[in-house]
Amino acid sequence: MKEMSDIELTKVEKLLDVFFDPDFKPDRRVEISQSVITDEEQSLDKSIQEAKNKLNTEQFEKRIEQFKQSKKPKNG
């Protein structure tokens, strides 16, 4: 730690406060970044769900088509 600058030591001290001080109140930037992460996670979750739904729909349509083909009378 002797080799660390004052700025680096201050950053470490703030990080320790975040983890160990139960009365720590994050500044506005921390709150905003957490909400951005939450929004990004929700957006990602929504995209994943939409992709799953599309895949399920495509698989369902494919099975319907296979069923229709299997029920057609065979001309031989």
C-alpha positions in Angstrom: 0.0 0.0 0.0 3.0 2.3 0.4 3.4 2.4 -3.3 -0.2 3.6 -3.9 -1.0 7.2 -4.6 -3.3 9.2 -2.4 -6.0 9.0 -5.1 -5.8 5.2 -5.2 -5.8 5.0 -1.4 -9.0 7.1 -1.3 -10.6 4.8 -3.9 -9.7 1.8 -1.8 -11.1 3.5 1.3 -14.4 4.3 -0.4 -14.7 0.7 -1.6 -14.1 -0.6 1.9 -16.8 1.8 3.1 -19.2 0.3 0.6 -18.6 -3.2 1.8 -18.2 -2.8 5.6 -20.0 0.4 6.6 -23.7 -0.4 7.2 -24.6 3.3 7.2 -22.9 3.9 3.9 -25.0 5.9 1.5 -24.0 5.7 -2.1 -23.7 8.9 -4.1 -25.9 9.6 -7.0 -23.6 8.1 -9.6 -23.7 4.7 -7.9 -27.5 4.8 -7.8 -27.8 5.8 -11.5 -25.3 3.1 -12.5 -27.3 0.5 -10.6 -30.5 1.6 -12.3 -28.8 1.4 -15.7 -27.7 -2.1 -15.0 -31.2 -3.0 -14.0 -32.6 -1.5 -17.2 -30.0 -3.4 -19.3 -30.8 -6.7 -17.5 -34.5 -6.2 -18.0 -33.9 -5.4 -21.7 -31.7 -8.5 -22.1 -34.2 -10.7 -20.3 -37.0 -9.3 -22.6 -34.8 -10.0 -25.7 -34.1 -13.5 -24.5 -37.8 -14.2 -23.9 -38.7 -12.8 -27.3 -36.1 -15.1 -29.0 -37.4 -18.1 -27.1 -40.9 -17.3 -28.1 -39.9 -16.9 -31.8 -38.0 -20.2 -31.7 -41.0 -22.0 -30.1 -43.4 -20.5 -32.7 -41.1 -21.6 -35.5 -40.8 -25.1 -34.1 -44.6 -25.3 -33.6 -45.2 -24.2 -37.2 -42.7 -26.7 -38.5 -44.4 -29.5 -36.6 -47.8 -28.4 -38.0 -46.4 -28.5 -41.5 -44.9 -32.0 -40.8 -48.3 -33.2 -39.5 -50.1 -31.8 -42.6 -47.6 -33.6 -44.9 -48.0 -36.9 -43.0 -51.8 -36.7 -43.4 -51.8 -35.9 -47.2 -52.8 -38.9 -49.3 -49.9 -40.4 -51.0 -50.2 -40.7 -54.8 -48.1 -43.7 -55.9 
